[in-house]
Amino acid sequence: MKKVCSIFLIQWCFVSGAQAESAVTPDMARTAARLIERAQTGNIAFELVQSLTTEVGPRLAGTPAEAQARNWAREKLERLGFENVRIETFEVPVWLRGLERARIVSPFPQPLRVTALGGSTSTDEQGVEGQVVRFPSLDSLIEADPGLVAGKIVFVDEVMARKRDGSGYGVAVQKRLRTAYVAQQLGAIAALIRSVGTSTHRFPHTGQMRPVSDSDGILGVPMAALSAPDADQLSRVLSYGEPVVVHLLVTPELRSPAQSGNVIAEIRGRESPEEIVLAGAHLDSWDLGTGAVDDGAGVGIVIAAARLLLEHLSEAPRRTIRIVLFGSEEVGYVGARDYTERYSEELPQHIVAAESDFGAGDIWRFDTRFPAKQLPYATEIAGVLSPLGIVRGNNTAYGGPDLRYMRESGVPVITLLQDGTDYFDLHHTPNDTLDKIGSADLHQNVAAWAAFLYLAAETEVYFRDTEATGVTGTR
Amino acid sequence: MKKVCSIFLIQWCFVSGAQAESAVTPDMARTAARLIERAQTGNIAFELVQSLTTEVGPRLAGTPAEAQARNWAREKLERLGFENVRIETFEVPVWLRGLERARIVSPFPQPLRVTALGGSTSTDEQGVEGQVVRFPSLDSLIEADPGLVAGKIVFVDEVMARKRDGSGYGVAVQKRLRTAYVAQQLGAIAALIRSVGTSTHRFPHTGQMRPVSDSDGILGVPMAALSAPDADQLSRVLSYGEPVVVHLLVTPELRSPAQSGNVIAEIRGRESPEEIVLAGAHLDSWDLGTGAVDDGAGVGIVIAAARLLLEHLSEAPRRTIRIVLFGSEEVGYVGARDYTERYSEELPQHIVAAESDFGAGDIWRFDTRFPAKQLPYATEIAGVLSPLGIVRGNNTAYGGPDLRYMRESGVPVITLLQDGTDYFDLHHTPNDTLDKIGSADLHQNVAAWAAFLYLAAETEVYFRDTEATGVTGTR
């Protein structure tokens, strides 16, 4: 045992020595270390992001551009040597942005920079005009006296916290998900929110209101996000104490459902091809930017990592590695739902799933969602990743937005958590463009993904409780 | 002499001991040091920028908003206790932005972020569509074969250099000033330029093409600036080697001349009120942002500095300090021309002029444009400024855009040169908003300006060659 304890394997040795059944054999650890080394000397992730964001650009769910992105992905995946490359289509309602303008009418006339939120209804062609009533938080709007809100434009001015792990988003996004409907119930004529995001630049952040799938016929008032400097400005103008009147024009259209789809590709497992290690990212993007960090980066990372295995392993791993590039993530995980329904019978054979959808920052933490008795395996894998500066995290991994339904159905998920300190500066803004990623920025990500995918597909252990779920495997 | 050589005065003492006639007496040096100290513990510069950018916001030359800014300035200056506060009006052609949209039609359809450049002609309502021909520089366009350009959209992709002293701008701005006219002569149908600016964000920078005053009836093709990421993208798409077709719609309007104006206020000199020390900034701004760094900051700095003298000096300085807030700077120094013509007879009595129009960065260099024999005075003043981290610079000072005609007519100018490393990230973009300035960011500027204005107005020396220009003064 001691013989294989190179500097890179010390942590693995320490861990694996402490338990009877091992997820990572010495040979596997060596192979993973080699993959890590190779990923860091160069891989195709950036090239893929560049190609997708240049040749397709923005690719909103259900649009011809998203279809173009699927064709792009299929062609790339086939050329790179993956197997079973396929597009699996489904339908999605199409929401298209129209005009979007806002201005302070009084007391200090001036334009405001806004963007309509996904799913927002349209104002009429003349727009709406009304007095603004500000709420420091969604909660304060929810508790508001309808008499103060009726006939007015509500403005929810809650500020999102900047956090390395992105945890500010889950809190802040509530106002995007709920304000238009709460405002409608209170009799408001329109709603403005401070953008869900951390950019201090003059970019409003778009994003979906209530997911398409959750629609219950209540459409909400027309709603737009203000950039942070514009929210500051509106707040400051309100602080003078005079009535503030704003004019808002947004003319998005909700069109009949159109085709969207997921793109799937595999490295077929050499021994247990029916067992799936799923590597996800999403192919669609918002329309304002070119979807470089959200989620061109994820597309590049997972494909490049899997490609590294194709190139550098002498044979396929034991299990199947399945790349799933989800469609229509941004508008409510529609591709994720389609995948989960389509593969419902195979989900028990999904060994583990992960998604890369948090930009281009380095991975710093390895989170899992495994049953307690499987946790030693997580520790072993974390040991292999630690030379990349990745620490073992918690066991409440989120996995990624497109893993939501899989996670709920019991598929073990992990998160290779990226540093997202700056992610929400770009996310859902026009500024999400290729230049925000350096050509070597993705190397560490690809290294961690390649190592993880290899280990998960090669190991003989399971990350779920096989007795409880009735999974049958090779042991 | 030694007695007054406190730690703050050492450099002054050293210098003043070396020459017979001194610009700065020990009393003056002490007063300047006190003004510097007071400025740094608080002043009203930020408050002024906040008020102007909030209550007026964007204030394009010749618009009602610019008139509003003049009223704002007059009221503030009167309230702050300045004398002879007045608005001096003149007319300026009014250029108003309309729609602005661009997209790549083929081979990779996607939108591009553009903004029309000041003075640009309009496309028709349908826009123009044509093949793009790229030039790496304005020079290469000038030398182009008309056969390669005729019927096409030219794209001048020159990159501006980021420099602390802003010297990249003078070079880069040439493409904004000249491309539309050169392109027209070569038979192009429209022009795109990479924005004159250093922002890597997705903000196109606007700015004037040929100054209004230089118009010769040649109107140029419709012209727009691409943000840097969009210029990168267009360049990248062109690099695939296929013909690239772009659609451009810009619908600005050139309206009949309307009123603009300068706002003037004074601290009347106690002994030689006819001698003027001019402190300038400009009141107008581009329409995209709220004109915080360009030039709300300058407005705040010069008013706050002069106000400090009003508050902390027991009597007015010997000479008059004249604040001039120029109108219509952005569209071609129209207010500067009006001022110079209006005061042509008094220009010989303009002792020195300076303008603050380079944002909110700290001042790091003191440049002058004095006759050689007056240079020792510059050295003395530099000594007083040195505790602020300001070094003595060159004697080829630019002074500021609105000092152009005064400088040409022989008025000595100085530049309190700010660190402009980041200035062109914001300049002429929607992102030029108040939040880019911290409440204490302007203190050092105000300190330097207060000291300089005081010294220049109190000293008995002249900064021009009085024998050559026939200036008569108190000595």
Interface residues (C-beta under 8 A of the other chain):
Chain A: Q50 T54 E55 V56 G57 P58 A65 I104 F108 P109 Q110 P111 R113 T200 H201 R202 F203 A228 P229 D232 Q233 R236 V237 G289 T290 T429 P430 N431 T433 L434 D435
Chain B: Q50 T54 E55 V56 G57 P58 A65 I104 F108 P109 Q110 P111 R113 T200 H201 R202 F203 A228 P229 D232 Q233 R236 V237 G289 T290 T429 P430 N431 T433 L434 D435
